[in-house]
Amino acid sequence: MTAALAPTETERSIARTPHDIFLTNLIANHILLFTAIAATGKSYFEFIVLVPVLSFCFLGYTFWRASRVKRSDSEFVYIHWQIARRWSKLFASVLLILVSITVLGFLGYTYLGMMKEAVFAFIGGLGFLPTLLTTLALIVIESDSLHHARVGTLPNWAKRRFLGIETVTEP
């Protein structure tokens, strides 16, 4: 994408897709669906497995599609897929940490005789709380990226990273 050519409406529409997918994962899956299932109590708690399964599908599709998009077709679309991929990698890392802490909590309860309440505090404080904070921060970040795709621009850090353009800030 050269500085003289603005992206077409079709390119802007296609560039919004990865951000829509990521925000759907964060908001609809990790906030709304998780809260709805957790609020029902023990009666539907087995459906909580839907949250990581859907998240794996959303993240997997984003990684797969970001690796398939070609820079030569549309550099603007390519960069927006790479932006979504970058934030998806961060979120996948946070989810991996959550799973690791949950497994450690389970092992502590099962083999070390930790109290159930201590395990819940461990998993909640070191697992769910950072995941929730990261989710909320990524919603804000990804909403900004979606806005950039909608208006046909790129964030300054993406210009530096993918185009090698140093942005000049005005005083």
Contacts in CASP RR format, 6 or more apart in sequence:
PFRMAT RR
TARGET T0000
AUTHOR 0000-0000-0000
METHOD contacts of the structure
MODEL  1
MTAALAPTETERSIARTPHDIFLTNLIANHILLFTAIAATGKSYFEFIVL
VPVLSFCFLGYTFWRASRVKRSDSEFVYIHWQIARRWSKLFASVLLILVS
ITVLGFLGYTYLGMMKEAVFAFIGGLGFLPTLLTTLALIVIESDSLHHAR
VGTLPNWAKRRFLGIETVTEP
1 7 0 8 1.000
1 74 0 8 1.000
1 75 0 8 1.000
1 76 0 8 1.000
1 79 0 8 1.000
1 154 0 8 1.000
1 163 0 8 1.000
6 152 0 8 1.000
7 15 0 8 1.000
7 74 0 8 1.000
7 76 0 8 1.000
7 77 0 8 1.000
7 152 0 8 1.000
11 74 0 8 1.000
11 76 0 8 1.000
11 77 0 8 1.000
11 152 0 8 1.000
12 76 0 8 1.000
12 149 0 8 1.000
12 150 0 8 1.000
12 151 0 8 1.000
12 152 0 8 1.000
14 74 0 8 1.000
14 77 0 8 1.000
15 74 0 8 1.000
15 76 0 8 1.000
15 77 0 8 1.000
15 80 0 8 1.000
15 81 0 8 1.000
15 149 0 8 1.000
15 152 0 8 1.000
16 80 0 8 1.000
16 146 0 8 1.000
16 149 0 8 1.000
16 150 0 8 1.000
18 62 0 8 1.000
18 65 0 8 1.000
18 66 0 8 1.000
18 80 0 8 1.000
18 81 0 8 1.000
18 83 0 8 1.000
18 84 0 8 1.000
18 85 0 8 1.000
19 80 0 8 1.000
19 83 0 8 1.000
19 84 0 8 1.000
19 142 0 8 1.000
19 145 0 8 1.000
19 146 0 8 1.000
19 149 0 8 1.000
20 146 0 8 1.000
21 58 0 8 1.000
21 61 0 8 1.000
21 62 0 8 1.000
21 84 0 8 1.000
22 58 0 8 1.000
22 62 0 8 1.000
22 84 0 8 1.000
22 87 0 8 1.000
22 88 0 8 1.000
22 91 0 8 1.000
22 138 0 8 1.000
22 142 0 8 1.000
23 139 0 8 1.000
23 142 0 8 1.000
23 143 0 8 1.000
23 146 0 8 1.000
24 58 0 8 1.000
25 54 0 8 1.000
25 55 0 8 1.000
25 58 0 8 1.000
25 59 0 8 1.000
25 91 0 8 1.000
26 91 0 8 1.000
26 135 0 8 1.000
26 138 0 8 1.000
26 139 0 8 1.000
26 142 0 8 1.000
27 139 0 8 1.000
29 51 0 8 1.000
29 54 0 8 1.000
29 55 0 8 1.000
29 58 0 8 1.000
30 51 0 8 1.000
30 55 0 8 1.000
30 135 0 8 1.000
31 135 0 8 1.000
33 50 0 8 1.000
33 51 0 8 1.000
33 54 0 8 1.000
34 48 0 8 1.000
34 51 0 8 1.000
37 44 0 8 1.000
37 45 0 8 1.000
37 47 0 8 1.000
37 48 0 8 1.000
37 50 0 8 1.000
37 51 0 8 1.000
38 45 0 8 1.000
38 48 0 8 1.000
52 95 0 8 1.000
55 95 0 8 1.000
59 88 0 8 1.000
59 91 0 8 1.000
59 92 0 8 1.000
62 81 0 8 1.000
62 84 0 8 1.000
62 85 0 8 1.000
62 88 0 8 1.000
63 85 0 8 1.000
63 88 0 8 1.000
65 81 0 8 1.000
66 81 0 8 1.000
66 82 0 8 1.000
66 84 0 8 1.000
66 85 0 8 1.000
66 88 0 8 1.000
69 77 0 8 1.000
69 78 0 8 1.000
69 81 0 8 1.000
70 78 0 8 1.000
71 78 0 8 1.000
75 163 0 8 1.000
76 152 0 8 1.000
76 154 0 8 1.000
78 162 0 8 1.000
79 154 0 8 1.000
79 158 0 8 1.000
79 162 0 8 1.000
79 163 0 8 1.000
80 145 0 8 1.000
80 148 0 8 1.000
80 149 0 8 1.000
80 154 0 8 1.000
82 158 0 8 1.000
82 162 0 8 1.000
83 145 0 8 1.000
83 155 0 8 1.000
83 158 0 8 1.000
84 142 0 8 1.000
84 145 0 8 1.000
87 138 0 8 1.000
87 141 0 8 1.000
87 142 0 8 1.000
87 145 0 8 1.000
90 134 0 8 1.000
90 138 0 8 1.000
91 134 0 8 1.000
91 135 0 8 1.000
91 138 0 8 1.000
94 130 0 8 1.000
94 131 0 8 1.000
94 134 0 8 1.000
95 131 0 8 1.000
97 127 0 8 1.000
97 130 0 8 1.000
97 131 0 8 1.000
98 127 0 8 1.000
98 128 0 8 1.000
98 130 0 8 1.000
98 131 0 8 1.000
101 122 0 8 1.000
101 123 0 8 1.000
101 126 0 8 1.000
101 127 0 8 1.000
102 123 0 8 1.000
102 127 0 8 1.000
104 122 0 8 1.000
105 114 0 8 1.000
105 119 0 8 1.000
105 122 0 8 1.000
105 123 0 8 1.000
106 119 0 8 1.000
108 114 0 8 1.000
108 119 0 8 1.000
109 116 0 8 1.000
109 119 0 8 1.000
114 122 0 8 1.000
144 155 0 8 1.000
145 155 0 8 1.000
148 154 0 8 1.000
148 155 0 8 1.000
154 162 0 8 1.000
154 163 0 8 1.000
156 167 0 8 1.000
159 165 0 8 1.000
159 167 0 8 1.000
160 166 0 8 1.000
160 167 0 8 1.000
END
